[in-house]
Amino acid sequence: MRVVCQVLKLVSEKQIRENRVINVATIARETGLSRLTVGSWLRDEIKRFDEESIVAFCQYFECGIGDLLVLEKDETES
Protein backbone atom coordinates (compact mmCIF):
# COMPACT_ATOMS: atom_id res chain seq x y z
CA MET A 1 0.00 0.00 0.00
CA ARG A 2 1.07 3.57 -0.51
CA VAL A 3 -0.06 7.03 0.52
CA VAL A 4 -1.30 9.13 -2.39
CA CYS A 5 -1.49 12.91 -2.17
CA GLN A 6 -4.71 14.48 -3.45
CA VAL A 7 -3.52 18.12 -3.57
CA LEU A 8 -3.70 18.38 -7.37
CA LYS A 9 -7.31 17.17 -7.29
CA LEU A 10 -8.14 19.61 -4.48
CA VAL A 11 -6.57 22.49 -6.43
CA SER A 12 -8.71 21.67 -9.47
CA GLU A 13 -11.86 21.59 -7.36
CA LYS A 14 -10.95 24.89 -5.65
CA GLN A 15 -10.27 26.56 -9.02
CA ILE A 16 -13.71 25.56 -10.27
CA ARG A 17 -15.41 26.51 -7.00
CA GLU A 18 -13.72 29.93 -6.83
CA ASN A 19 -13.58 30.53 -10.60
CA ARG A 20 -9.89 31.47 -10.59
CA VAL A 21 -6.53 30.06 -11.63
CA ILE A 22 -4.47 28.78 -8.71
CA ASN A 23 -0.75 28.15 -9.28
CA VAL A 24 2.16 27.13 -7.06
CA ALA A 25 3.01 30.73 -6.18
CA THR A 26 -0.59 31.44 -5.17
CA ILE A 27 -0.79 28.38 -2.94
CA ALA A 28 2.59 29.17 -1.37
CA ARG A 29 1.58 32.77 -0.65
CA GLU A 30 -1.85 31.83 0.72
CA THR A 31 -0.64 28.90 2.88
CA GLY A 32 2.73 30.24 4.02
CA LEU A 33 4.44 27.10 2.69
CA SER A 34 7.47 27.32 0.40
CA ARG A 35 7.04 26.98 -3.35
CA LEU A 36 9.32 23.93 -3.24
CA THR A 37 7.07 22.25 -0.66
CA VAL A 38 3.90 23.07 -2.59
CA GLY A 39 5.42 21.81 -5.83
CA SER A 40 6.47 18.54 -4.21
CA TRP A 41 2.96 17.97 -2.89
CA LEU A 42 1.42 18.78 -6.29
CA ARG A 43 3.72 16.24 -7.97
CA ASP A 44 2.95 13.65 -5.26
CA GLU A 45 6.66 13.39 -4.42
CA ILE A 46 6.28 13.55 -0.64
CA LYS A 47 7.67 10.64 1.35
CA ARG A 48 7.48 12.24 4.82
CA PHE A 49 4.38 14.15 5.83
CA ASP A 50 5.03 17.01 8.24
CA GLU A 51 2.33 18.45 10.46
CA GLU A 52 2.82 22.06 9.30
CA SER A 53 2.13 21.17 5.67
CA ILE A 54 -0.84 18.93 6.47
CA VAL A 55 -2.46 21.59 8.65
CA ALA A 56 -1.78 24.35 6.08
CA PHE A 57 -3.29 22.35 3.21
CA CYS A 58 -6.29 21.20 5.26
CA GLN A 59 -7.02 24.81 6.23
CA TYR A 60 -6.47 26.09 2.69
CA PHE A 61 -8.73 23.50 1.09
CA GLU A 62 -11.14 23.38 4.06
CA CYS A 63 -10.82 19.61 4.17
CA GLY A 64 -9.80 16.78 6.46
CA ILE A 65 -6.65 14.69 6.35
CA GLY A 66 -8.58 11.88 4.63
CA ASP A 67 -9.38 14.26 1.75
CA LEU A 68 -5.73 15.29 1.46
CA LEU A 69 -4.10 11.87 1.69
CA VAL A 70 -5.50 8.48 0.70
CA LEU A 71 -4.14 4.97 1.04
CA GLU A 72 -4.09 2.97 -2.21
CA LYS A 73 -3.01 -0.55 -3.09
CA ASP A 74 0.17 -0.88 -5.13
CA GLU A 75 -0.24 -2.37 -8.60
CA THR A 76 1.73 -5.40 -7.42
CA GLU A 77 -0.72 -6.11 -4.58
CA SER A 78 -3.70 -8.37 -5.13
N, C-alpha and C positions, 0 to 999 in steps of 0.2 A: 504494500500500500504506500501511497505517497500523498503529501499535502499539496493541494493545488490552490494557487492564489487566484482570486476572482476579481482583482482590482480592475483589470481591463473591461470586464463585463459591467462592473459598477460604474465606471467612467462613462461608458456608452449609455447606460440607463440615465445617469445624471445629466448628460448632454441633451438627451431627448426631453427629459422632464423640465429642465431649465432653459431649453432652446438656446444653447450657447456652445461654442467650441471650448473644450477643456484640454489643455496640453500639459506637459510635464512641468513647465515653469509655473503655470497657474496652480496646479496641485501643490507644488512645493511652497509657493507663496502663501496659499490659503491654509495649508496644514502646518507649516513651520518645519517640514522635513526637507532634507537636502534633495537637489535634483537627481543626484546619483542614487539615493535611496528610492525615490519615487520611480525612477527609470527601472531599477532592478525589480521592484514589485510589479510594474507593468509588464515586464518581460518574463515574469514568473521565474526569476533566477535566485530567489531567496532560499537559503538553506537553514538559516537561524532566524527565528521570529522574535524581535525585541518588543517589549511592552510599549515603548514610546510610539513606535510605528503603528502597532495594532490599534492603540487607543486613538491616535491621530486619524487613521483611516476610518475607523468606526464612527468617530464624531463627524468627519467630513461627509461620509456617505449616509450618515444616520442609519447605521445598520449594526447588527451583532457580529460577533466573531464567526459564527457559523455561516454568515453571508459572505464574509471576507475570505475565509479559508475553508476548503472542503477536502475530505479524505476520499481518494479514488483508488481503485484497484490498479495495479500495474498491468500492462498488457500480457506479461508472462504469468500472472496469477490466474487461476481458474475459479 
